[in-house]
Amino acid sequence: MKRKTFLFLISLTTILIVNGNVFGQLGLRKGIKLGYNRATITGDNLSGVESRNSIAGGIGIEFNFIGLLSFQVDALYSPKGYILSDNSETSLNYISVPMVLKKKFFPVGLHPYILGGAEFNFLLSAKAAGIDIKDQLTSEDMAFVIGGGLEFSFLRRSAYLEGRYSHGLNNINKNAEQGESKNRVTQIFFGFLF
């Protein structure tokens, strides 16, 4: 995915979130979320790695189009990477744009749901033991996402607690001689929908 497409997606999401009048007319809800990332990288030449734990969060929109079925697009700050046994850290920081279908259950009260879809990731920075390695990695990554959660009323707003797993599909190494490495991320979010 090209940088222009990424800028278009971020601009469209921002415009829709800022313009609240559009939401009522189209059945859209805007949201904000904050959570916990547990990320690692799997692949060739990687052993003895531990997960990198960090804070993730962002904004999103949800479009309810058929009963309890909706489509959700987020723009998230998503730190990834891993920690080696000597405590040296490889930190990869991405803007992630997940696009998922969300199926809710029960029309009133608590709404458990499941979700699944694609995620497009755009590399912001990359460092290994403090050294910049961004030029050694691909600038974009694609993943599939699955998860579920529970939507409920909290402080007179729609709130939710959600778990997701993102499974990277692309080799993030530019140089084939470095072998194949793919992102793996588990996330837990708490958020509000307006």
Backbone bond lengths (Angstrom), bond angles and torsions (degrees), N, CA, C in turn:
res aa  C-N    CA-C-N  psi(-1)  N-CA   C-N-CA  omega(-1)  CA-C   N-CA-C  phi
1 M - - - 1.448 - - 1.520 107.85 -
2 K 1.301 117.36 133.88 1.453 122.21 -175.71 1.524 111.57 -81.47
3 R 1.320 115.13 160.51 1.467 121.77 179.77 1.529 111.04 -59.45
4 K 1.340 118.74 -35.84 1.464 121.24 179.62 1.524 111.27 -63.41
5 T 1.329 116.91 -38.80 1.462 120.38 178.05 1.517 110.15 -65.52
6 F 1.317 116.69 -41.68 1.461 120.99 177.63 1.527 110.69 -60.55
7 L 1.327 116.89 -47.53 1.466 120.04 179.58 1.523 111.07 -62.15
8 F 1.324 117.19 -37.43 1.464 120.55 177.44 1.528 110.52 -63.24
9 L 1.341 118.21 -46.20 1.469 121.38 -179.83 1.529 111.72 -61.88
10 I 1.324 117.33 -44.02 1.455 120.85 178.93 1.524 110.58 -65.27
11 S 1.338 117.63 -42.98 1.471 120.95 179.41 1.518 111.36 -63.10
12 L 1.327 117.60 -44.81 1.463 121.49 179.86 1.526 110.73 -62.88
13 T 1.325 117.56 -44.79 1.462 121.14 178.63 1.524 110.76 -60.74
14 T 1.333 116.92 -44.41 1.465 120.93 -179.74 1.525 111.48 -64.17
15 I 1.330 117.78 -44.53 1.471 121.36 179.17 1.521 110.72 -60.59
16 L 1.321 117.09 -45.42 1.464 120.05 -179.49 1.520 112.12 -65.57
17 I 1.321 117.01 -38.03 1.459 119.68 -179.47 1.529 110.98 -70.09
18 V 1.327 117.63 -40.23 1.454 120.98 -178.71 1.527 111.59 -70.04
19 N 1.322 117.52 -37.57 1.467 120.99 -176.66 1.525 110.06 -89.09
20 G 1.312 117.21 88.79 1.466 123.00 -176.87 1.517 113.91 -63.25
21 N 1.341 119.23 -28.71 1.471 121.58 -179.09 1.521 111.98 -62.42
22 V 1.304 117.10 -33.02 1.464 121.14 -179.75 1.522 110.72 -63.75
23 F 1.319 116.96 -34.84 1.452 121.67 -174.87 1.518 112.77 -63.04
24 G 1.332 116.59 -45.81 1.458 119.40 -179.25 1.513 112.27 -63.88
25 Q 1.317 117.10 -38.01 1.458 121.65 -177.31 1.526 112.17 -73.04
26 L 1.308 117.98 -33.85 1.468 121.13 -175.59 1.524 113.78 -102.17
27 G 1.317 118.70 -0.31 1.461 121.12 -177.35 1.515 112.56 73.06
28 L 1.322 115.92 30.82 1.461 121.01 179.78 1.518 110.44 -98.20
29 R 1.337 115.70 148.84 1.452 121.67 172.56 1.521 108.01 -125.60
30 K 1.326 115.86 138.72 1.466 119.68 175.96 1.514 108.78 -97.02
31 G 1.308 116.20 158.37 1.453 118.94 -176.82 1.510 113.03 -149.86
32 I 1.321 114.28 165.13 1.455 122.91 175.88 1.524 107.27 -138.18
33 K 1.330 117.31 143.54 1.468 120.40 -178.38 1.516 110.76 -144.84
34 L 1.317 114.44 152.00 1.452 122.19 177.31 1.518 106.84 -140.56
35 G 1.323 116.39 141.60 1.453 116.81 -177.21 1.511 114.70 -165.11
36 Y 1.313 112.97 -163.52 1.460 124.01 -173.03 1.527 108.81 -117.35
37 N 1.328 116.11 130.01 1.464 123.71 176.19 1.518 109.25 -107.03
38 R 1.321 116.78 132.77 1.467 121.69 169.86 1.520 105.33 -123.35
39 A 1.336 116.02 104.63 1.460 121.22 -171.58 1.516 111.39 -117.58
40 T 1.324 114.46 152.01 1.454 121.21 171.70 1.523 108.16 -151.42
41 I 1.306 115.73 173.72 1.465 121.74 176.18 1.517 106.87 -127.03
42 T 1.317 116.38 134.00 1.459 121.18 177.11 1.521 109.07 -113.01
43 G 1.316 116.18 155.32 1.449 118.57 175.96 1.505 113.40 147.93
44 D 1.324 114.01 -166.87 1.462 122.30 -178.03 1.528 110.37 -66.98
45 N 1.309 116.03 148.82 1.466 123.46 174.94 1.527 113.82 60.55
46 L 1.330 117.63 20.38 1.464 120.93 177.70 1.519 109.06 -119.75
47 S 1.306 116.08 117.17 1.463 120.01 175.52 1.520 107.68 -145.36
48 G 1.302 115.82 152.30 1.453 120.94 179.99 1.515 113.99 67.89
49 V 1.336 116.99 26.94 1.466 119.53 179.24 1.522 110.32 -92.88
50 E 1.328 115.04 147.18 1.449 121.98 175.72 1.524 108.75 -115.54
51 S 1.314 115.55 160.75 1.457 120.83 -178.50 1.520 111.45 -69.40
52 R 1.326 114.92 147.69 1.467 122.15 171.99 1.518 107.41 -95.87
53 N 1.322 117.47 122.18 1.456 122.82 -179.04 1.522 109.53 -104.27
54 S 1.334 116.05 134.28 1.459 119.76 -176.89 1.522 110.95 -159.35
55 I 1.323 115.53 177.84 1.460 122.98 178.43 1.528 108.56 -96.32
56 A 1.333 116.31 137.84 1.461 122.61 176.14 1.520 108.37 -128.11
57 G 1.311 116.57 160.94 1.455 119.05 177.70 1.510 111.55 178.66
58 G 1.332 114.86 172.02 1.449 118.88 178.53 1.514 113.27 170.04
59 I 1.319 114.95 -158.37 1.455 123.25 -176.92 1.519 109.59 -125.78
60 G 1.320 116.23 165.62 1.454 118.70 178.60 1.510 112.78 -166.44
61 I 1.321 114.43 174.23 1.458 122.11 174.70 1.523 108.64 -132.11
62 E 1.329 115.36 149.44 1.456 121.47 178.02 1.527 108.38 -130.40
63 F 1.322 116.34 130.16 1.455 122.57 179.59 1.523 108.80 -115.19
64 N 1.324 116.26 113.99 1.461 121.55 179.15 1.521 108.16 -88.17
65 F 1.338 117.29 114.20 1.458 117.96 -175.02 1.521 115.80 -116.52
66 I 1.321 120.50 -22.47 1.470 120.93 177.00 1.524 108.27 -142.48
67 G 1.323 117.30 104.03 1.461 120.56 177.37 1.508 112.71 51.84
68 L 1.313 117.17 -116.03 1.460 122.07 -178.03 1.529 112.76 -97.22
69 L 1.341 116.84 16.42 1.464 122.05 177.94 1.523 109.05 -103.78
70 S 1.331 116.89 130.70 1.462 120.55 -179.76 1.529 110.59 -138.10
71 F 1.333 114.51 165.40 1.461 123.24 177.75 1.527 106.97 -117.88
72 Q 1.326 117.28 131.41 1.464 121.52 -176.00 1.519 110.43 -126.51
73 V 1.340 115.70 134.98 1.469 122.70 174.96 1.519 107.62 -125.66
74 D 1.333 116.01 130.47 1.465 121.56 179.28 1.518 109.98 -121.11
75 A 1.321 115.71 158.76 1.465 123.51 167.56 1.527 104.98 -123.86
76 L 1.332 116.81 110.20 1.462 121.73 -171.15 1.523 111.78 -123.16
77 Y 1.321 116.20 143.65 1.455 121.38 166.55 1.522 105.61 -85.62
78 S 1.348 117.16 120.36 1.460 120.95 -173.24 1.531 110.81 -132.02
79 P 1.335 118.25 98.03 1.461 120.93 176.34 1.538 110.93 -71.74
80 K 1.318 116.02 137.37 1.465 121.03 178.81 1.523 108.53 -133.67
81 G 1.316 116.56 -178.28 1.453 121.01 179.82 1.510 111.99 126.93
82 Y 1.355 116.47 -154.70 1.458 121.21 -178.81 1.519 109.89 -161.91
83 I 1.333 115.38 169.80 1.456 122.55 177.07 1.528 107.68 -123.46
84 L 1.332 116.72 131.92 1.461 121.47 178.09 1.528 110.41 -83.57
85 S 1.328 116.03 167.75 1.471 120.68 -177.11 1.525 112.69 -62.82
86 D 1.343 117.99 -22.48 1.477 120.41 177.36 1.533 111.78 -87.91
87 N 1.344 116.41 12.14 1.476 124.79 179.39 1.520 114.49 71.26
88 S 1.338 118.26 8.55 1.466 119.05 172.90 1.531 107.96 -75.90
89 E 1.327 115.31 140.78 1.464 121.01 -172.19 1.518 111.55 -113.07
90 T 1.334 115.38 136.90 1.454 121.91 169.19 1.523 106.04 -107.31
91 S 1.328 115.47 113.56 1.461 120.01 -176.18 1.523 110.12 -113.15
92 L 1.328 115.23 122.47 1.460 123.03 177.28 1.526 106.79 -117.50
93 N 1.316 117.44 120.33 1.453 121.30 -177.63 1.524 109.71 -110.24
94 Y 1.320 114.93 125.46 1.462 122.05 -174.56 1.526 111.60 -122.75
95 I 1.323 115.24 154.73 1.461 122.35 158.62 1.517 104.35 -98.64
96 S 1.325 116.20 122.18 1.466 121.81 -179.04 1.520 109.63 -108.02
97 V 1.326 115.50 138.38 1.463 121.67 177.07 1.527 107.96 -123.22
98 P 1.356 117.14 86.11 1.463 119.63 176.00 1.528 110.54 -78.98
99 M 1.328 115.51 140.35 1.469 122.97 176.15 1.518 106.27 -126.52
100 V 1.340 116.30 109.61 1.463 120.28 -171.21 1.526 111.99 -130.28
101 L 1.333 114.50 151.23 1.460 121.46 167.26 1.514 107.22 -91.14
102 K 1.323 115.74 140.19 1.463 121.61 -174.74 1.520 108.11 -127.56
103 K 1.326 118.03 122.35 1.465 123.37 179.00 1.517 108.98 -110.28
104 K 1.354 115.30 114.01 1.468 120.93 178.38 1.523 109.50 -92.78
105 F 1.341 114.68 156.79 1.453 122.04 176.59 1.522 108.18 -122.14
106 F 1.293 116.89 145.02 1.472 125.48 179.92 1.535 111.02 71.86
107 P 1.336 117.77 120.05 1.467 121.12 -176.20 1.523 115.02 -76.04
108 V 1.327 119.91 -18.52 1.470 121.33 -179.52 1.522 110.53 -130.59
109 G 1.345 115.40 158.80 1.470 119.94 177.29 1.513 112.52 75.06
110 L 1.327 115.83 -133.20 1.458 121.54 177.88 1.520 109.96 -75.22
111 H 1.338 115.77 138.87 1.467 120.56 -179.38 1.527 110.19 -120.89
112 P 1.326 119.78 91.79 1.464 118.57 170.27 1.525 108.71 -67.92
113 Y 1.319 116.95 150.18 1.466 119.71 -179.92 1.523 111.17 -150.07
114 I 1.325 114.26 161.46 1.460 122.54 172.25 1.519 107.25 -122.65
115 L 1.331 116.75 157.69 1.459 120.09 179.44 1.514 110.10 -146.59
116 G 1.313 115.26 159.54 1.457 121.22 176.58 1.516 110.72 -166.60
117 G 1.327 116.35 150.25 1.457 119.67 178.84 1.509 112.18 169.12
118 A 1.321 114.86 -154.43 1.470 122.41 -176.98 1.515 110.21 -111.64
119 E 1.329 114.85 155.64 1.463 120.86 177.45 1.519 108.61 -134.55
120 F 1.330 115.68 131.40 1.457 122.21 177.73 1.523 107.56 -109.43
121 N 1.334 116.64 127.64 1.463 122.27 -174.79 1.522 110.04 -118.74
122 F 1.351 115.52 136.78 1.453 121.96 -177.36 1.524 108.26 -124.29
123 L 1.327 115.84 118.53 1.464 122.46 -173.83 1.528 111.48 -70.84
124 L 1.340 116.36 124.29 1.459 122.17 176.51 1.519 111.26 -93.66
125 S 1.343 116.63 -46.19 1.460 121.20 -179.27 1.522 109.33 -155.00
126 A 1.328 115.31 157.90 1.472 120.89 179.36 1.522 109.02 -150.99
127 K 1.336 115.13 126.59 1.461 120.27 178.60 1.519 109.66 -137.49
128 A 1.326 115.92 143.07 1.464 122.93 174.32 1.516 106.95 -124.41
129 A 1.329 116.27 117.15 1.467 122.42 -177.55 1.529 110.95 51.54
130 G 1.336 116.35 39.69 1.464 122.11 177.20 1.514 115.61 84.26
131 I 1.335 118.09 -3.09 1.466 121.88 -178.37 1.531 109.24 -100.70
132 D 1.319 116.69 132.93 1.461 121.71 -179.21 1.529 110.27 -68.20
133 I 1.347 116.44 123.40 1.473 121.51 179.77 1.530 111.53 -123.63
134 K 1.324 116.45 16.90 1.469 119.85 -175.90 1.525 112.05 -57.82
135 D 1.334 118.09 -36.71 1.465 120.98 -178.62 1.532 112.85 -69.43
136 Q 1.338 118.40 -12.04 1.463 122.13 178.57 1.532 113.03 -90.95
137 L 1.343 116.17 -7.73 1.465 121.27 -174.90 1.522 111.49 -116.71
138 T 1.317 115.45 155.88 1.460 119.57 175.83 1.529 109.16 -70.70
139 S 1.312 116.95 148.33 1.467 120.16 -176.80 1.524 112.22 -81.88
140 E 1.341 117.23 -14.97 1.465 120.66 180.00 1.517 110.54 -130.78
141 D 1.322 114.60 150.95 1.458 121.56 179.23 1.517 107.97 -143.86
142 M 1.312 116.55 146.13 1.458 120.54 177.34 1.521 108.85 -121.86
143 A 1.347 115.74 145.63 1.460 120.92 -178.20 1.513 109.40 -143.37
144 F 1.343 116.96 162.62 1.456 119.31 167.51 1.518 107.17 -105.08
145 V 1.333 115.41 149.83 1.454 122.38 -174.58 1.521 109.27 -125.45
146 I 1.327 116.99 135.59 1.460 122.59 170.92 1.518 107.67 -132.64
147 G 1.322 116.09 155.89 1.457 118.10 178.93 1.509 112.16 176.16
148 G 1.303 114.13 -168.85 1.451 121.14 179.25 1.505 110.02 -168.37
149 G 1.331 114.32 170.76 1.444 117.59 -178.97 1.510 112.58 -170.38
150 L 1.316 114.05 -168.23 1.454 121.93 -179.22 1.520 108.38 -139.61
151 E 1.354 115.91 120.29 1.462 120.96 176.24 1.526 108.48 -98.48
152 F 1.336 116.29 139.89 1.456 121.25 -176.43 1.525 109.10 -154.70
153 S 1.326 116.80 172.23 1.452 122.07 178.49 1.527 109.34 -91.56
154 F 1.356 115.98 130.73 1.455 121.53 -179.10 1.524 107.85 -148.40
155 L 1.320 117.24 124.04 1.465 122.27 -177.53 1.532 111.68 54.16
156 R 1.322 115.50 41.26 1.472 123.89 179.53 1.523 113.88 61.52
157 R 1.292 116.28 23.72 1.469 122.65 177.06 1.519 108.83 -128.57
158 S 1.337 115.53 161.84 1.463 119.77 170.67 1.522 107.61 -80.48
159 A 1.315 116.04 121.64 1.451 121.50 179.00 1.526 108.69 -121.74
160 Y 1.313 116.87 163.49 1.461 119.51 178.52 1.516 111.01 -151.14
161 L 1.305 114.20 153.75 1.459 124.00 172.57 1.517 105.41 -120.92
162 E 1.338 116.40 127.18 1.471 119.72 -169.01 1.513 111.12 -139.68
163 G 1.325 116.09 143.85 1.454 122.95 172.82 1.517 109.78 -119.06
164 R 1.329 116.28 139.67 1.476 121.29 -179.73 1.529 110.32 -136.86
165 Y 1.329 114.10 152.22 1.461 120.47 170.60 1.525 107.11 -127.49
166 S 1.323 116.33 127.64 1.470 122.87 179.40 1.527 108.43 -114.19
167 H 1.338 115.69 124.55 1.462 122.46 -175.61 1.529 108.36 -115.65
168 G 1.341 116.54 107.03 1.465 121.24 -178.87 1.511 112.59 -62.28
169 L 1.333 115.98 139.75 1.465 121.89 -177.94 1.524 113.14 -104.55
170 N 1.323 117.48 -21.94 1.466 121.40 -174.30 1.523 111.89 -104.71
171 N 1.330 115.21 151.26 1.461 121.23 169.99 1.520 107.07 -72.21
172 I 1.328 117.95 123.30 1.464 119.81 -177.42 1.525 112.42 -86.93
173 N 1.334 118.43 -6.86 1.465 121.74 177.16 1.526 109.74 -83.11
174 K 1.335 117.09 132.00 1.465 120.96 176.37 1.524 111.03 -71.84
175 N 1.312 116.60 -40.09 1.458 122.68 -175.34 1.524 109.60 -90.81
176 A 1.331 117.03 119.32 1.470 121.55 -178.96 1.523 111.94 -61.59
177 E 1.346 118.15 -25.71 1.463 121.38 179.69 1.531 112.54 -67.06
178 Q 1.329 116.96 -19.84 1.466 120.98 177.99 1.523 111.80 -78.75
179 G 1.317 116.63 -5.75 1.453 120.77 -178.10 1.520 111.30 86.10
180 E 1.309 115.14 -169.92 1.465 120.64 -177.19 1.520 110.14 -107.61
181 S 1.326 116.17 131.91 1.466 122.57 178.14 1.518 108.76 -134.25
182 K 1.334 116.39 136.12 1.467 121.04 -178.58 1.527 110.52 -134.35
183 N 1.332 114.86 144.27 1.464 121.37 179.50 1.526 111.24 -76.90
184 R 1.335 115.65 143.20 1.462 123.84 172.62 1.525 106.77 -135.46
185 V 1.336 117.37 127.13 1.460 120.18 -175.72 1.525 110.85 -138.33
186 T 1.326 116.25 132.87 1.466 123.21 170.30 1.515 106.72 -111.42
187 Q 1.348 117.16 132.85 1.458 121.62 -176.36 1.524 110.94 -130.62
188 I 1.327 115.76 146.80 1.458 122.88 170.61 1.522 106.93 -127.62
189 F 1.332 116.44 125.63 1.474 120.51 -176.97 1.535 110.49 -123.35
190 F 1.329 114.23 148.95 1.462 122.27 165.37 1.510 105.76 -120.73
191 G 1.351 117.42 131.90 1.451 119.06 -176.42 1.506 113.64 -149.78
192 F 1.330 114.52 172.01 1.457 122.69 177.26 1.527 109.49 -125.21
193 L 1.333 115.75 146.42 1.455 123.14 173.70 1.529 108.09 -117.70
194 F 1.341 116.48 135.93 1.471 121.43 -177.32 1.532 110.95 -116.58
